[in-house]
Amino acid sequence: MVRTVVLPIRAPLQRSQPLKEQAYQAIRSAILSGEFTPGQRLIETQLAKMLQVSRTPIREALRLLQSEDLVVEEPHNVLRVATFSVADALQLYDCRIALEQLSVTAACENATDTQLQKLSLLVMQAEKLVQGEVSELTNFQLLNIDYQFHRLLAESSGNLWLRSLLDQVFDKMMLLRIQTIQQNRNVLEIRFEHQRVYEAVRSRDPQAAKQAMYDHLVAAKTRVAREVENLQQDAEIS
């Protein structure tokens, strides 16, 4: 059963900045942080009340989020946080595989010592989290580390256009991962796969890095697609 939105947003928007932009950022952040979960209904009046603004900036913000495919419209003007099908998951991963092989290859040449140190730290942070107590917070911390790792590789590539393209994919991927990780933490296996990618980049070995990234994303693609299929089957049964 799909839940109606329960708003976690507490602070009203500041009048010194465009309300549409603030509303957009607030709702977008709630979606990508998992506060608004995939399939959750978004109601203009509730959002407007919580953010203490009229419905107009809320409506405009939701339109922007629709254009980014983070919010979808159903019949009777019902708006929900987007959910992804198996086909969506496979296609998104195909995009990532192509773009991130380019990203990691360029990172081998252009990554600075500081960026390599940050990558190493992210690998160690993931290891510590996985060895600790499992919780919903841990899941989202792992998601955040996963995002930071891949985003840092994109930055390390030195290709601003590539980074921009990946940012668009990463937003959808974050929502897809939120959709799947809630029921199965093992969908997000990043410790050893990230370690292998990092070691190749640190060694400045583009072929090894490209292969490590390919193997990592293909494995993730298989895990996520299987979990999305399981979720769809469970929904059909219920």
C-alpha positions in Angstrom: 0.0 0.0 0.0 1.3 3.4 -1.0 1.6 5.9 1.9 0.3 9.5 1.8 3.1 11.9 2.5 4.0 12.7 6.1 6.0 15.8 6.0 9.4 16.0 7.7 10.1 19.6 6.7 10.0 21.9 9.7 11.4 25.3 8.8 9.4 27.9 6.8 11.0 29.2 3.6 13.0 32.5 3.8 11.3 35.4 2.0 14.6 36.9 0.9 15.0 34.2 -1.8 12.7 33.1 -4.6 10.1 30.8 -3.1 9.9 28.6 -6.1 13.6 27.8 -5.9 13.5 27.2 -2.1 10.5 25.0 -2.4 12.1 23.0 -5.2 15.3 22.5 -3.2 13.4 21.5 0.0 11.2 18.9 -1.7 14.0 17.6 -3.9 16.2 17.2 -0.8 13.4 15.3 1.0 13.1 12.9 -2.0 16.8 12.2 -2.5 17.4 11.8 1.3 14.6 9.2 1.5 12.3 11.3 3.7 9.8 11.1 0.8 9.9 7.5 -0.3 9.3 6.2 -3.9 5.6 6.0 -4.6 4.7 8.4 -1.8 1.9 10.9 -2.6 2.8 14.6 -2.6 -0.1 16.9 -1.8 0.2 20.6 -2.6 -1.8 21.8 0.3 0.2 19.8 2.8 3.5 20.9 1.4 2.3 24.6 1.3 1.2 24.4 4.9 4.4 22.9 6.1 6.6 25.4 4.2 4.3 28.3 5.1 3.8 29.5 1.5 1.0 29.6 -1.0 0.4 26.7 -3.4 1.9 28.6 -6.3 5.6 28.0 -5.5 4.8 24.5 -4.5 3.1 23.8 -7.8 6.0 25.3 -9.7 8.5 23.3 -7.7 6.7 20.1 -8.4 6.6 20.9 -12.1 10.4 21.2 -12.1 10.7 17.9 -10.3 8.5 16.3 -12.8 10.8 17.6 -15.6 13.6 15.8 -13.8 11.6 12.6 -13.5 11.7 12.6 -9.7 8.0 13.2 -9.5 5.3 11.6 -11.7 1.7 12.5 -12.3 -1.0 9.9 -12.2 -4.6 10.2 -13.3 -6.8 12.7 -11.5 -3.7 15.0 -11.0 -2.2 12.8 -8.3 1.5 13.4 -7.8 3.9 10.9 -6.4 7.6 10.4 -5.9 8.8 8.4 -8.9 9.3 4.7 -8.8 11.3 2.7 -11.3 10.6 -0.5 -13.2 13.1 -3.2 -14.0 13.5 -1.7 -17.5 14.2 1.7 -16.0 16.8 0.2 -13.7 18.5 -1.6 -16.5 18.6 1.4 -18.8 19.9 3.7 -16.0 22.7 1.3 -15.3 23.6 1.1 -19.0 24.0 4.9 -19.0 26.2 4.7 -15.9 28.4 1.9 -17.2 29.1 3.9 -20.4 29.7 7.3 -18.6 31.6 6.0 -15.6 34.1 3.9 -17.6 35.0 7.2 -19.2 35.0 8.9 -15.8 37.3 6.5 -14.1 39.7 6.3 -17.1 40.2 10.0 -17.0 40.5 10.0 -13.2 43.6 7.8 -13.6 45.3 10.6 -15.4 43.8 13.6 -13.6 43.1 12.7 -10.0 45.1 14.8 -7.5 46.7 13.4 -4.4 44.1 15.1 -2.3 41.3 13.5 -4.4 43.0 10.1 -4.0 43.1 10.5 -0.3 39.4 11.4 -0.2 38.6 8.2 -2.2 40.6 6.1 0.2 38.8 7.6 3.2 35.4 6.8 1.6 36.5 3.2 1.1 37.5 3.0 4.8 34.2 4.6 5.9 32.2 2.0 4.0 34.2 -0.8 5.6 33.5 0.5 9.1 29.8 0.9 8.5 29.4 -2.6 7.1 31.2 -4.1 10.1 29.0 -2.2 12.5 25.4 -2.6 13.6 22.8 -2.7 10.7 20.2 0.0 10.8 18.1 2.2 8.5 20.5 5.0 9.2 23.4 2.8 8.2 21.8 2.1 4.8 21.4 5.7 4.0 25.0 6.4 5.1 26.2 3.7 2.7 24.1 5.3 0.0 25.7 8.6 0.7 29.2 7.2 0.7 28.4 5.4 -2.6 27.3 8.7 -4.1 30.3 10.6 -2.8 32.7 8.0 -4.2 31.3 8.0 -7.7 30.8 11.8 -7.7 34.4 12.3 -6.6 35.6 10.1 -9.4 33.6 12.2 -11.9 35.2 15.4 -10.4 38.6 13.7 -10.6 38.1 13.1 -14.3 38.5 16.9 -15.0 35.7 16.7 -17.5 33.0 19.1 -16.5 30.6 18.0 -19.2 30.9 14.4 -18.1 30.3 15.4 -14.5 27.2 17.3 -15.5 25.8 14.3 -17.4 26.5 12.0 -14.5 24.9 14.3 -12.0 21.6 13.9 -13.9 22.0 10.1 -13.8 23.0 10.1 -10.1 19.8 11.8 -9.0 17.7 9.0 -10.6 20.1 6.4 -9.3 19.8 7.7 -5.7 16.0 7.4 -5.9 16.3 3.9 -7.4 18.7 2.8 -4.7 16.4 4.1 -2.0 13.6 2.1 -3.6 15.6 -1.1 -3.3 17.8 -0.9 -0.3 15.0 -0.5 2.2 14.1 -4.2 1.9 17.5 -5.7 1.1 20.7 -4.1 2.4 22.8 -6.5 0.4 21.7 -4.7 -2.8 24.4 -2.1 -1.9 27.7 -4.0 -1.9 30.4 -1.3 -2.2 33.2 -2.4 0.1 35.3 -4.7 -2.1 34.1 -3.3 -5.4 35.0 0.3 -4.5 38.3 -0.9 -3.1 39.2 -2.5 -6.4 38.3 0.7 -8.3 40.2 2.9 -6.0 43.4 0.7 -6.1 43.3 0.9 -9.9 42.9 4.7 -10.0 45.7 5.1 -7.3 48.0 2.9 -9.5 47.1 5.2 -12.5 46.1 2.1 -14.5 43.2 3.1 -16.8 42.6 -0.4 -18.2 42.3 -2.0 -14.7 40.2 0.9 -13.5 37.8 0.7 -16.5 37.4 -3.1 -15.9 36.9 -2.7 -12.2 34.2 0.0 -12.8 32.5 -2.2 -15.4 32.5 -5.2 -13.1 31.2 -3.1 -10.2 28.3 -1.6 -12.1 27.3 -4.8 -13.9 27.1 -6.5 -10.5 25.1 -3.7 -9.0 22.8 -3.7 -12.1 22.1 -7.3 -11.6 21.4 -6.9 -7.8 19.2 -3.9 -8.2 17.2 -5.2 -11.2 16.5 -8.4 -9.2 15.3 -6.5 -6.2 13.0 -4.2 -8.3 11.5 -7.3 -9.8 10.9 -8.8 -6.3 9.3 -5.6 -5.2 7.0 -5.6 -8.2 6.0 -9.2 -7.5 5.3 -8.4 -3.9 3.1 -5.5 -4.9 1.1 -7.6 -7.3 0.5 -10.2 -4.6 -0.6 -7.7 -2.0 
